[in-house]
Amino acid sequence: MRVAAALAIAACGAPPPPAPVVASAPAPAVPIDAPAPTQDEILAAIQKAMNDLTPAVQGCWAAAATERFDVEGELEALIDVGSSVQVELVRDTARNPQLAACVTGLLAGYHYAPPLAGQSFQLPFKFTAPSGQSVIDRRLVAWHGQGDVSVAVLLDENNTNNPAASMFELAIRPGGTTDLRFSERAELWYFAGPARVRFRGALHDVAAGDMMYVPVYGEREVIAGAEAVHAVIVAVPGGREGSARAGALPTRKLAEHTGGPIVPVILPASAAHSYGPATIYLEPAVVKGAAMSGAILKLPAGARVAPHVHGHETELLYVLSGSGTMTVAGTELAITASSVIQVPAGTEHAVVATEPIVALQVYTPAGPEQRFKAK
């Protein structure tokens, strides 16, 4: 028997070939003397499967959208619940292999209710891309490496539709180095652990929780000691970070220090100043002409940041701990300890902290961080 049902998922070159037939989960157990299921029982079992699968299918879109926000289209799966569950994609207009593989795997691994034993049915899924996205779960972001360094592109124009800034996560293996490099963009580094930075031939120690600002054309080498270095980097302006998505550092390697006057500024946590919930490391008063500001934001449980708009500034957040809800342009979005967030200029947003939230907060250009001083 074949039944068709529809499930629509609205998401905040030549097409690839259809995904192969997948056999995974065992068929549901049905007593030998059980009566044949009625049509209503079959439809109810399909509806249950649709309800159960919806959050996970949305998660498939979210994983694909870490690389590009405009993933949309339709997938239609033929599901045959025989001695095992077989799934075949018979329609794919989304043309995203990652999305297709994820959905196929979910459907193959799902344990269907007993009325569906021996049944064949089709489930169509529709994915609608938003105009951009503001919250991404960094657990879904793929890492790529070359040499001593691995890179994860958390936010860029591809997955947010906002070219104002890009955010990376960087890991350097023990004893490894980025090599001496200079950036054609301004960078703000947040160090999750200790590291050493070399510029102008001298070594400078940074501790966990310190930041570093690298002006445009600033030269620096970041070196790991006995432990791996983990850092978050915000680059201004942003763009489509194609080379970084392949594991390459988005900076140019230098054979030797050029002796130029543009050098990084180490911003130790011990020198940062706290104003209410924000501990400000970087602002124009600290580094003249800085392309951004940088702070650590701490919101206690139950705190509410009222709806507001930054007229000309993009806000980025890397959540270090906690959870809550962020409302962006009227859409309520859950945030957790693995969320990264960007809010374009001119977009209304608000925050409610369910648990105490600690986050790296960046504005580009700088400016909105000054409001904390007035409180």
C-alpha positions in Angstrom: 0.0 0.0 0.0 1.3 3.5 -0.8 0.3 6.6 1.1 1.4 10.2 0.5 1.8 12.8 3.2 3.3 16.3 3.3 5.6 17.9 5.8 6.7 21.5 5.3 9.8 22.9 7.0 10.1 26.6 7.1 13.7 27.5 8.0 14.9 30.5 9.9 25.0 23.4 -11.9 23.4 20.0 -12.5 21.4 18.6 -9.6 23.2 15.9 -7.6 22.0 12.4 -8.1 19.3 11.1 -5.8 20.5 9.7 -2.5 20.9 5.9 -2.6 18.5 3.5 -1.0 19.3 3.1 2.7 18.4 0.1 4.8 18.8 0.7 8.5 16.2 0.3 11.2 14.4 -3.0 11.7 10.8 -3.2 10.8 8.3 -2.7 13.6 7.4 -5.9 15.4 3.8 -7.0 14.8 2.2 -10.1 16.3 1.5 -12.9 13.8 -2.2 -13.0 14.5 -2.7 -9.2 14.6 -5.5 -7.9 12.5 -4.6 -5.9 9.4 -4.3 -2.2 10.3 -7.1 0.1 9.1 -6.6 3.1 6.9 -7.1 5.4 9.8 -4.4 3.5 11.9 -1.9 3.8 9.0 -2.6 7.5 8.6 -2.3 8.1 12.3 1.0 6.2 12.4 2.3 8.4 9.5 1.2 11.5 11.3 3.0 10.4 14.4 6.2 9.8 12.4 5.8 13.3 10.8 5.4 14.9 14.3 8.4 13.0 15.7 10.6 13.7 12.8 9.9 17.5 12.3 12.5 18.8 14.9 15.2 16.5 13.6 14.5 17.4 10.0 14.7 21.0 10.9 18.1 20.2 12.5 19.2 18.8 9.1 18.4 22.2 7.5 20.2 24.0 10.3 23.3 21.8 9.7 23.3 22.5 6.0 22.7 26.2 6.7 25.9 26.6 8.6 27.5 26.8 5.1 24.8 28.8 3.3 21.6 30.3 4.5 19.6 29.9 1.2 19.1 26.2 1.3 15.6 25.6 0.1 13.5 23.3 -2.1 11.7 19.9 -1.8 12.7 16.4 -0.8 10.4 13.5 -1.4 11.2 10.2 0.2 9.8 6.7 -0.6 9.8 4.7 2.6 9.4 0.9 2.4 8.9 -0.7 5.8 9.6 -4.4 5.0 12.0 -6.7 6.8 14.0 -3.6 7.3 13.4 0.1 6.6 14.4 1.2 3.2 14.5 4.9 2.1 14.9 6.3 -1.3 14.8 10.0 -2.3 12.6 10.2 -5.4 12.6 14.0 -5.7 15.3 16.5 -4.7 15.0 20.2 -5.7 17.0 21.4 -2.8 20.1 20.0 -4.4 22.1 20.0 -1.2 23.9 16.7 -0.6 24.4 17.4 3.1 20.7 18.0 3.6 19.7 15.0 1.5 22.0 12.6 3.3 20.9 13.9 6.7 17.1 13.5 6.0 17.6 10.1 4.4 19.5 8.9 7.4 16.9 10.1 9.8 14.1 8.4 7.9 16.0 5.2 7.7 16.8 5.2 11.4 13.3 6.1 12.7 11.3 3.3 14.4 7.9 3.4 12.7 4.8 2.4 14.5 3.4 -1.2 14.0 0.6 -0.2 11.6 3.2 0.7 9.1 4.8 -2.8 8.9 4.7 -3.9 5.3 3.6 -0.5 4.0 5.2 1.8 1.5 4.5 5.5 1.6 6.0 8.8 0.5 6.9 11.8 2.7 7.5 15.1 0.9 9.5 17.8 2.9 9.6 21.5 1.8 12.3 23.8 3.0 11.9 27.6 2.7 15.1 29.7 3.1 14.9 32.9 5.1 16.4 36.2 4.0 19.3 35.5 6.4 19.8 33.8 9.7 20.9 35.2 13.1 21.5 32.2 15.4 23.8 29.2 14.5 24.7 26.2 16.7 28.4 25.9 16.4 28.2 22.2 17.2 26.9 21.8 13.7 29.8 23.7 12.0 32.4 21.6 10.2 36.1 22.0 11.1 38.8 21.9 8.4 42.5 21.9 8.9 45.8 22.5 7.2 49.1 21.9 9.0 49.0 22.8 12.7 45.8 24.8 12.4 42.1 23.9 12.2 39.4 26.4 11.4 35.6 26.5 11.7 33.7 29.3 10.0 31.0 30.2 12.4 29.5 33.3 10.8 30.1 34.8 7.3 28.1 36.3 4.4 27.3 32.8 3.1 25.4 31.7 6.2 24.0 35.1 7.4 23.6 37.2 4.3 25.5 40.0 6.3 28.9 41.1 5.0 29.7 43.3 8.0 31.8 40.8 9.9 32.9 37.2 9.9 33.6 35.0 13.0 35.9 32.0 13.1 36.9 29.5 15.7 40.6 28.5 15.6 42.5 25.5 17.1 46.3 25.2 17.0 47.7 21.8 18.0 50.2 21.6 20.9 53.6 23.0 19.8 52.0 24.4 16.6 51.9 27.8 15.1 49.9 30.0 12.7 53.3 31.1 11.2 54.0 34.8 10.8 51.0 36.4 9.0 49.4 39.7 8.3 45.7 40.4 7.9 44.2 42.7 5.3 41.2 43.1 7.7 41.0 44.2 11.3 40.8 41.2 13.7 39.7 40.7 17.3 40.9 37.6 19.0 39.5 36.0 22.2 41.7 33.4 23.8 40.0 30.5 25.6 43.4 29.3 26.9 47.0 30.4 27.1 49.1 31.2 24.1 52.1 33.2 22.9 52.0 35.9 20.3 55.1 37.0 18.4 55.3 40.4 16.7 58.3 42.7 16.1 60.5 39.7 17.0 59.3 39.5 20.6 57.1 37.0 22.3 54.1 38.0 24.4 52.2 35.7 26.7 48.4 35.8 26.7 46.2 34.1 29.3 42.8 32.5 29.1 40.2 35.2 28.8 42.6 37.8 27.2 41.8 39.4 23.8 44.1 40.8 21.1 43.3 43.5 18.5 45.1 43.3 15.2 44.7 46.4 13.0 44.6 46.2 9.2 47.9 45.0 7.9 49.0 44.1 11.4 51.5 41.2 11.7 51.3 38.4 14.2 52.2 34.8 14.9 50.2 32.8 17.4 52.0 29.9 19.0 50.8 27.0 21.1 52.8 25.6 24.0 52.2 22.2 25.6 48.5 22.6 25.3 46.4 23.4 22.2 45.3 27.0 21.6 41.6 27.7 21.1 40.5 31.1 20.0 37.6 33.0 18.5 38.4 35.5 15.8 36.1 38.3 14.5 37.3 39.8 11.2 35.9 43.2 9.9 34.7 43.5 7.2 33.3 40.0 6.6 32.6 38.3 3.4 32.3 34.8 1.9 35.0 32.9 3.6 35.8 30.3 0.9 39.4 29.6 1.8 38.7 29.3 5.5 35.9 26.8 4.8 38.6 24.7 3.2 40.8 24.9 6.3 43.2 27.7 5.2 43.8 30.7 7.4 42.2 33.8 5.8 45.5 35.8 6.2 48.7 36.0 4.2 51.8 34.3 5.3 55.0 36.3 5.6 58.6 35.0 5.2 59.9 37.5 7.8 58.8 40.5 9.8 58.7 43.6 7.6 59.4 46.0 10.5 56.3 48.0 9.8 54.7 50.2 12.5 51.3 48.3 12.6 51.3 45.8 15.4 48.7 44.0 17.5 47.5 45.3 20.8 47.2 42.7 23.6 44.1 43.3 25.7 44.4 41.5 29.0 41.3 40.7 31.0 43.0 42.3 34.0 43.0 45.7 32.2 39.4 45.6 31.1 36.8 47.8 32.8 33.4 46.7 33.9 30.3 48.8 33.4 27.2 47.0 34.7 26.8 43.7 32.7 29.7 44.5 30.3 33.4 44.2 30.8 34.9 46.3 27.9 38.3 45.3 26.5 38.3 47.1 23.2 36.7 50.5 22.3 38.0 53.6 20.5 39.2 55.0 23.8 41.5 52.0 24.2 42.7 51.7 20.5 42.1 54.8 18.4 40.4 54.0 15.2 39.5 50.4 16.1 37.1 48.9 13.6 35.0 47.3 16.4 34.5 47.0 20.1 34.9 43.9 22.2 33.5 43.0 25.6 32.4 40.1 27.8 28.7 40.4 28.6 27.2 38.8 31.7 23.4 38.5 32.2 22.0 36.9 35.3 19.2 34.4 35.2 15.9 36.2 34.5 17.6 39.3 33.0 15.7 41.0 30.2 17.2 43.2 27.5 14.3 45.2 26.1 13.7 45.4 22.4 16.1 47.9 20.8 17.8 48.7 17.5 21.4 49.6 16.5 21.0 51.9 13.6 24.4 51.5 12.0 26.1 48.6 13.9 26.2 44.9 13.5 26.2 42.9 16.8 27.9 39.6 17.2 27.8 37.2 20.2 29.7 34.1 21.0 27.9 32.5 23.9 30.3 31.0 26.4 27.8 29.7 28.8 24.1 29.9 29.8 20.8 29.8 27.8 17.9 32.0 27.0 15.8 33.4 24.2 16.7 36.0 21.7 14.0 37.7 19.6 15.3 39.0 16.3 13.0 41.0 14.0 10.0 39.4 15.7 11.2 35.8 15.6 11.9 34.1 18.9 15.1 32.0 18.8 16.6 29.7 21.5 20.2 30.4 22.5 22.4 28.0 24.3 26.1 27.6 25.4 26.9 26.6 21.8 25.2 29.5 20.0 26.8 32.2 17.8 24.6 35.1 17.0 24.7 38.1 14.6 22.2 40.9 14.4 22.4 43.2 11.4 22.2 47.0 11.7 18.7 48.3 11.9 17.2 45.0 13.2 15.2 45.1 16.4 16.3 42.5 18.9 15.8 41.5 22.6 17.1 38.9 25.0 15.8 37.0 28.0 18.3 35.0 30.1 16.9 31.7 31.3 20.2 30.7 32.9 23.1 33.1 33.5 24.5 34.1 30.1 28.2 34.9 29.5 29.1 35.9 26.0 31.8 37.5 23.9 30.1 40.6 22.5 31.4 42.6 19.4 29.9 45.6 17.8 31.1 46.9 14.4 31.5 49.8 14.1 32.0 50.5 17.8 29.5 52.7 19.6 26.6 50.8 21.3 29.0 49.5 24.0 29.0 53.1 25.3 25.5 52.8 26.6 26.8 50.5 29.4 28.8 53.4 30.8 25.7 55.4 31.3 24.0 52.8 33.6 
